[in-house]
Amino acid sequence: MSDKHYHLETLAIHAGQVPDPATLSRAVPVYRTTAYAFKSSQHGADLFALRESGNIYARLMNPTEDVLEKRLAALEGGKAALALSSGTAAIYFTITNIARQGDEIVSASNLYGGTYTQFDAILPQQGIKVNFTPVNDFPAVEAAITERTRAIYIETVGNPALDIADIEGYAKIAQKHHLPLIVDSTFTPPSLLRPIEHGANIVVHSLSKWIGGHGTAIGGAVIDAGNFDWTDPKFALYNEPDRGYHGLRFAHDLGPGNEIAFALRLRTVGLRNQGPTLAPDAAWIFLQGLESLALRTAKHSENGRAVADFLKNHPKVAWVKYPGDNPLAQKYLPDGANGMVVFGVKGGAKEAQKLVDSVELFTIIANVGDAKSLIIHPASTTHSQLSEEDQIKAGLPPELIRLSIGLENKADIIAALDDALRLL
Ligand SMILES: Cc1ncc(COP(=O)(O)O)c(C=O)c1O
């Protein structure tokens, strides 16, 4: 099909697929294979030398994943996409596809805890330094950029404080310094926000959350907007001959592929030589999730808004934060702010834990983006390794409760919270 004429809901169901030519199967088949047969030794040689494109080995390509990748690229308005084994892998291999020993990244500090640890503790072990700045503090971002900086990194909606990043403000600085802007859009799937439309160069996702949507598989994706010029010599990985690929210079020697040099390098170096491959069964689960994504995020948003409004008016609730109430939501989230709500109960951490333990319907769990409503007290679980002072710096006071509102009837969700609040 010609993807570009269709709306997002249509692309989510059709983009990237032509019915399987051998079987005419209407659904995308799961191709459970390790490798693909060469028609002849010449065919094999041409594939290996990149003279012909085609499947070689499933560590780096698989037809089920190919549909998922094309579909995600279409939904995000990118030129190419890659599926990886987890959101965490998508982030790690994005950074190391740009930066090497001695390089630096400037990142917003309000990150998902696992990403914060990767940036703060793991990347420095490999000689990549990350300079953290408070979200939307643009003078601090400018001040943190040095001649070694190779990218700027943000999350659309930070976790757990749920602030909204001003993507266009970051894009302006990134363009001024000729740096790629990498945006983790996990909390705002493409049915709600498409960061490339606001100036992002690379979008990363944990597919494990709203895109999968049912808490059934782990996966990640990277979408290349194809709008960044990698020929600037400061990007050594794109301008120096690559020893692993016959001296190829990724920014120069790919012909029309130079436009998506980032995605091609991620496949031919990241997937091929480092191996963070997604299983085809998981890819199929994410394709299933995409088909209903827009319907689900509309319902998550409706329920999230209703829960936030209920909590705001409750006498036992001290404060509520919902991304839909942030003034930036009008620009970045006009179609809904999804289902994440954080709030504080009067009385502090003890009362918060009491509520988490007594609320029905919600599952106590370290996950978000499920059809089921989920609850957690981050200060005693996901962020318990931080000192109380660092928790407060991360926007996490001891009484904060995080809700990922699911797809149940909103009256039932609100009644469950109301019953639990009454017990405090
Ligand atoms: C914003 C964000 N990015 C990335 C990740 C990591 O994704 P995964 O669990 O698929 O590795 C998460 C996981 O919670 C997340 O919330």
The ligand as an ORCA input file, in Angstrom:
! r2SCAN-3c Opt
* xyz 0 1
  C      10.466      5.877     29.616
  C      11.069      4.511     29.553
  N      12.053      4.272     28.681
  C      12.637      3.045     28.598
  C      12.255      2.013     29.411
  C      12.951      0.687     29.314
  O      12.198     -0.201     28.566
  P      12.298     -1.792     28.702
  O      11.694     -2.162     30.013
  O      11.531     -2.272     27.505
  O      13.746     -2.151     28.620
  C      11.215      2.213     30.326
  C      10.800      1.097     31.205
  O      10.046      1.279     32.151
  C      10.613      3.499     30.413
  O       9.623      3.752     31.291
*
